[in-house]
Amino acid sequence: MEKRNENEFLSILKSNLFGILFFLGIAGMMVLGFQSTAGKRKEQAIQSATDSIRRVIITCYAIEGSYPESFDYIKDNYEIYIDEEEFSVFYTVYGSNVMPKFRIVEKG
């Protein structure tokens, strides 16, 4: 009896093999697509944040006559938001009349 059930299972598996493989292939492509989309979203978030910080730095220099002394100064005075749980901002100042360098890096 057990042998008969095993044969029936193999018979059903063989007859539906193409459908099963097709389903697994589609599921695999969906997973890869979701991963790719998540990676692109993070790249776009970093680029958007980089552009925003650069604009604020230039605006600050135009209005105040000097570059911001820290990233905290930018956050406090220019209402910029960076998700600091997801990204780190490294901000280096060389002087009030030299444009600071900064870099945004994904945490984790």
Backbone hydrogen bonds, N-H to C=O, Kabsch-Sander energy under -0.5 kcal/mol:
donor,donor_aa,acceptor,acceptor_aa,energy
5,N,1,M,-1.9
6,E,2,E,-1.9
7,N,3,K,-2.3
8,E,4,R,-2.3
9,F,5,N,-2.3
10,L,6,E,-2.4
11,S,7,N,-2.3
12,I,8,E,-2.5
13,L,9,F,-2.6
14,K,10,L,-2.7
15,S,11,S,-2.1
16,N,12,I,-1.4
17,L,14,K,-1.0
20,I,16,N,-2.4
21,L,17,L,-2.7
22,F,18,F,-2.7
23,F,19,G,-2.4
24,L,20,I,-2.5
25,G,21,L,-2.4
26,I,22,F,-2.4
27,A,23,F,-2.6
28,G,24,L,-2.3
29,M,25,G,-2.2
30,M,26,I,-2.1
31,V,27,A,-2.0
32,L,28,G,-2.2
33,G,29,M,-2.2
34,F,30,M,-2.4
35,Q,31,V,-2.1
36,S,32,L,-2.3
37,T,33,G,-2.4
38,A,34,F,-2.1
39,G,35,Q,-2.0
40,K,36,S,-2.2
41,R,37,T,-2.2
42,K,38,A,-1.8
43,E,39,G,-2.0
44,Q,40,K,-2.5
45,A,41,R,-2.2
46,I,42,K,-2.4
47,Q,43,E,-2.4
48,S,44,Q,-2.6
49,A,45,A,-2.4
50,T,46,I,-2.5
51,D,47,Q,-2.5
52,S,48,S,-2.2
53,I,49,A,-2.6
54,R,50,T,-2.4
55,R,51,D,-2.3
56,V,52,S,-2.3
57,I,53,I,-2.6
58,I,54,R,-2.2
59,T,55,R,-2.6
60,C,56,V,-2.9
61,Y,57,I,-2.0
62,A,58,I,-2.3
63,I,59,T,-2.5
64,E,60,C,-3.2
65,G,60,C,-0.6
65,G,61,Y,-1.5
66,S,60,C,-0.6
67,Y,96,S,-2.4
74,I,70,S,-1.4
75,K,71,F,-2.5
76,D,72,D,-2.6
77,N,73,Y,-2.2
78,Y,74,I,-2.3
79,E,75,K,-0.6
84,E,82,I,-1.4
86,E,83,D,-1.1
87,F,83,D,-2.5
88,S,105,V,-3.2
90,F,88,S,-0.5
90,F,103,R,-3.1
91,Y,89,V,-0.6
92,T,101,K,-3.4
98,V,95,G,-1.0
101,K,92,T,-2.1
103,R,90,F,-2.0
105,V,88,S,-2.7
107,K,86,E,-2.9
